[in-house]
Amino acid sequence: MYVCVMVPSLAAGTARLGTMTTWQDFEYEAPDLAPLVRARFEANKHHVLATLRRGGAPRVSGTEVRFIGADLTVGSMHGAVKALDLRRDGRFALHSNPGDGSMADGDAKVSGTAVEITDPAELAAYEGDLPEAPPGAFHAFRLEPEEVVLTTVAGDRLVIHAWRRGEGVRVFERT
């Protein structure tokens, strides 16, 4: 059985449709959900990124994410297939590491469009935020979220918080 509840947000419906959405925009639209999702991505170092191959089939790759300023970002070794996929077609899905599998803090997913950071000043800021400089050339991408989902377990129910750009947060419960 599914139950859906709309949760009003401070800025539901105010996202700039047709333009980029930063992680900060998501935080503004979903102030209760954003820190929970961010915590899932900060709890573990490695996550799973899905990209699209040239022929349209999905490709999954391990990746690390970083929150820099208003953005959720991902980096890659120069010429890595995930970077080439994102350059060709920026659509992505990112799944947080499930940790110990208990779902104690939930299961987070973000999907949207990745945009390569090419501006030298932005690249320098990105590199400056890293714990150590990359050993060589690299790619960096800003992830523009269009949908963010956090699934948690509450007793015998799955609770799904789903945010879509410009639509606010919806909460579904499944028993």
C-alpha positions in Angstrom: 0.0 0.0 0.0 1.3 3.4 -0.9 0.5 6.7 0.8 1.6 10.0 -0.6 1.8 13.2 1.4 2.9 16.5 -0.1 5.3 18.3 2.3 5.3 22.1 1.7 8.8 23.6 1.4 9.9 27.2 1.7 10.4 27.5 -2.0 8.3 24.8 -3.6 7.7 25.6 -7.2 10.4 28.3 -7.4 13.2 26.5 -9.1 14.3 28.1 -12.3 12.9 25.6 -14.7 15.0 25.4 -17.9 18.1 26.5 -16.1 20.6 24.8 -13.9 19.8 23.8 -10.3 22.7 23.8 -7.8 22.9 21.8 -4.7 22.3 25.0 -2.8 19.0 25.5 -4.8 18.0 22.0 -3.6 18.9 22.9 0.0 16.7 26.0 -0.3 13.7 24.1 -1.7 14.1 21.1 0.6 15.6 22.3 3.9 14.6 19.3 5.9 15.6 16.7 3.3 18.9 18.2 2.0 21.0 17.7 5.1 19.9 14.1 5.5 20.9 13.3 1.9 24.2 15.1 2.2 25.0 13.1 5.4 24.5 9.9 3.4 27.0 11.0 0.8 29.5 12.3 3.5 29.2 9.1 5.6 31.3 7.0 3.1 34.0 7.8 0.6 32.9 5.7 -2.4 29.5 5.8 -4.2 28.1 4.5 -7.5 27.7 6.8 -10.5 25.5 5.7 -13.5 26.3 7.3 -16.9 25.1 6.6 -20.4 27.4 4.8 -22.9 27.6 6.0 -26.5 24.9 3.4 -27.5 22.6 4.4 -24.6 23.2 1.5 -22.3 23.9 2.4 -18.7 27.4 2.2 -17.2 28.1 2.2 -13.5 31.4 3.4 -12.0 32.7 3.9 -8.5 33.2 7.6 -7.7 33.8 10.0 -4.9 31.7 13.2 -4.5 32.5 16.5 -2.9 30.4 19.4 -1.8 32.1 22.6 -2.9 30.4 25.9 -2.3 26.9 25.8 -3.8 27.7 22.6 -5.7 27.8 18.8 -5.5 30.8 17.7 -7.6 32.5 14.6 -8.9 36.0 14.3 -10.3 37.6 11.8 -12.6 41.0 10.8 -13.9 41.7 12.4 -17.3 40.1 10.3 -20.1 38.2 7.9 -17.8 35.1 6.4 -19.5 32.7 7.9 -17.0 34.1 11.4 -17.8 33.8 10.8 -21.5 30.3 9.5 -21.0 29.4 12.7 -19.0 31.0 15.0 -21.6 28.9 13.4 -24.4 25.6 13.1 -22.4 25.5 14.8 -19.0 22.6 12.7 -17.6 23.6 10.8 -14.5 22.3 9.0 -11.5 24.3 8.8 -8.2 23.6 6.3 -5.5 25.0 6.6 -2.0 27.1 3.9 -0.5 24.6 1.8 1.6 27.2 1.5 4.4 26.5 -1.6 6.6 23.3 -2.3 4.8 21.1 -1.6 7.8 19.4 1.4 6.2 19.7 3.1 9.6 20.3 6.5 8.0 18.6 5.8 4.7 19.5 5.2 1.1 20.1 8.4 -1.0 19.9 8.9 -4.8 20.5 12.0 -6.9 19.8 12.3 -10.6 20.2 15.1 -13.0 22.8 16.6 -15.4 26.5 16.8 -15.0 28.3 19.9 -16.4 32.0 19.8 -16.8 33.9 22.6 -15.0 36.2 24.2 -17.5 36.6 27.7 -16.2 40.2 28.0 -14.9 39.1 29.9 -11.8 36.4 27.3 -11.0 38.9 24.5 -11.6 41.4 26.1 -9.3 38.8 26.4 -6.6 37.8 22.8 -7.1 41.4 21.6 -6.9 42.0 23.8 -3.9 39.2 22.1 -2.0 40.7 18.6 -2.5 42.7 17.1 0.4 45.6 16.6 -2.0 46.1 17.7 -5.6 45.4 15.1 -8.3 48.5 13.4 -9.6 47.9 14.6 -13.2 45.2 15.9 -15.5 41.6 15.4 -14.4 38.0 16.2 -15.1 35.7 17.9 -12.7 31.9 18.1 -13.0 29.2 20.0 -11.2 26.2 17.9 -10.6 22.9 19.7 -11.2 20.2 17.8 -9.3 16.8 17.3 -10.9 15.5 14.6 -8.6 16.7 13.6 -5.1 15.3 10.6 -3.2 15.9 9.4 0.4 14.4 6.0 1.4 14.3 5.1 5.0 12.8 2.3 7.1 10.4 3.2 9.9 9.2 0.1 11.7 7.6 -2.1 9.0 7.3 0.7 6.5 9.5 2.2 3.8 9.4 6.0 3.8 10.4 7.6 0.6 11.1 11.4 0.4 11.2 12.5 -3.2 12.1 16.0 -4.4 11.9 17.1 -8.0 13.1 20.5 -9.2 10.3 23.0 -8.8 7.8 20.5 -7.3 8.9 20.4 -3.6 9.1 17.3 -1.5 6.6 14.4 -1.6 6.6 11.6 1.0 5.4 8.1 0.2 5.0 5.3 2.6 4.9 1.7 1.6 3.8 -1.1 4.0 
